[in-house]
Every structure is written in C-alpha cells, then in structure tokens.
Amino acid sequence: MIDPGRKRRPDFVLIFSAVALAAIVLILFRIIPGTGRTPAVASSETTFRNVTNEDIRYTVAIGGPSAPPEPRSLNPGAVDRFTADKPFKVTYQSGDKTLFFVALPGKPYSFRYNEQAQVRMYPGSHGREDAVDLAPYVQTPMPVVEKMLELAALGPDDVLYDIGCGDGRIVITAAKKYGIRAVGIDILPRLVEASRANARREGVEKLTRFICADAMKADLSEATVVTLYLLPESNDLLRPMLERELRPGAQVVSHGYIMTGWERRLTGKATVVDDKGEEHSVFAYRKPLS
C-alpha cells in the first residue's frame, strides 16, 4: 500500500533513468546506436607494392599470433592494402628461402630486388609519384664511395649533390679528399642531423651543407655532380628532373642501378668488392654540352 503522505516519483523520471542506463550499457559494450555493431578499432592502411617483374606469393596473419595466415598474391606493379591496428607477420618466398617480415599499421612497404637480384621486402613505397621516400636507408660501403668520386674525376670548381645522403659519407669524403663544396639531401631529420655532426667531427662543416627535404622538390641547378644510391624506379622518377635542372656537362654517378635511356651518356662504369666480399656496380653519366 502506498503511503498517502509520500510523493510519487514522476513517470518521466523513471523513463529518463531507464534510457540513461541503456545508454551506459551501449557504451560499455561499444555498440553504435543505429548500426547494431561494434565500432571499428582505430586502424591504419598498410600497403604492399610489388616493384619486381614477377608474381609475389605471401601470407599475412592479421589479428594476433593466433590468427591463421591468409595466402595472398601480388602481380608486378600492383598494390595490396590492409587495414590493421597492430603489427602483423608477413611470410614470403624468395627463391628457395622462406623469409619473414613484421609490418606496422599505416606504413608502406615494397617487394623489390636487392643487388643480388633476390626478392626482399623493404619499408617504403619507393619511387611512387606520391611518395617522398625514394629508397630505404642502406649505407654505401666506403670502397664504393671512393670509386664513385673517382669516376666523377672531381675538380676544384665542382659542386656535388648527394640525393639520399644518409650519414653524409659521400658529401664528407668529397669535401675532405677533394676540397670541393658538397650538399647532402635526405628526407629523414635524424640522418640530416647525423650528417651535420659527422661533418663537424671531420672538420669540413664549412664546405658541406645538409638539407632535410623531399629530393623531388630540391633545387639542383648549381650541382655539377649528382650522386645516387636509390632504386631503379626512383632513378626513373628523378630522370626528368635531372634533365631539366642540371647544367650541360653535369655528371650523375649512380651506385647499384643504371639510368635507363642514358646509355649514350655513359662515361664510365666499375665493379667494386666491399669489405664483406659483395659486389657493387657504379655507373657514371654526363649530360651533353648541347
């Protein structure tokens, strides 16, 4: 029996309380009103690009260590896309070897050949018109640096630009050994800072300059020599820019890969064996005087 001296709670208060409780339950169970499903966990698109001339077969395990591997295939030039919220394992075949790679969410990767013509996966979607990273960071062995500068036959009036300068070793060696001005360009701030520190340590900071920038937007007009250690598709991407900006008689020295279409401009080539016994190719080109 209801006490007549006690006020009854209005019905709208009860309704409001019920609605509020239901909302709390929906939030706790991560249900989106009107959709009947849980919201997507914050994730990013990871891309794989095949820059080889063969089909690549591989598996990905997205969803944790217990996730079953999913077989995939990527044709030459194609791009595969994944949405993931955590690192995932990639397994692929290279010749008779089974190799593993851990891919990170939101990052681009490329299947490409190394200098021994073996398929490998590398960070970065190198050589794409919408990508600023022209190549992964791989140091040029010092014997190769020496040969590149030797093929350039540097003189006192030369100005060298190294695209993708890394730790600055080509720039620093050119300044220290040949006494010329040299400029390094790299997209990674940490490498640019390391290059500057290395130049100071070697006493050539007055002859050297290091720029943190996208090489595709750099001004190369003062360069008489440009050095490269990129990728075949990156060389192809840079070629129109080099044609447009370099002065007549300027040289391009490429480690590892040729400049396609410049066969008649080739002025020298060499094979260098590094300290690990691995062979490296170097190609020197000169822009015609007219």
Secondary structure, 3 states (H helix, E strand, C coil): CCCCCCCCCCHHHHHHHHHHHHHHHHHHCCCCCCCCCCCCCCCEEEEEEECCCCCEEEEEECCCCCCCCEEEEECCCCEEEEEECCCEEEEEEECCEEEEEEECCCCEEEEEECCCCCEEEEECCCCCCCCCCCCCCCCCCHHHHHHHHHHHCCCCCCEEEEECCCCCHHHHHHHHHHCCEEEEEECCHHHHHHHHHHHHHHCCCCCEEEEECCHHHCCCCCCCEEEECCCHHHHHHHHHHHHHHCCCCCEEEEECCCCCCCHHHEEEEEEEECCCCCEEEEEEEECCCC
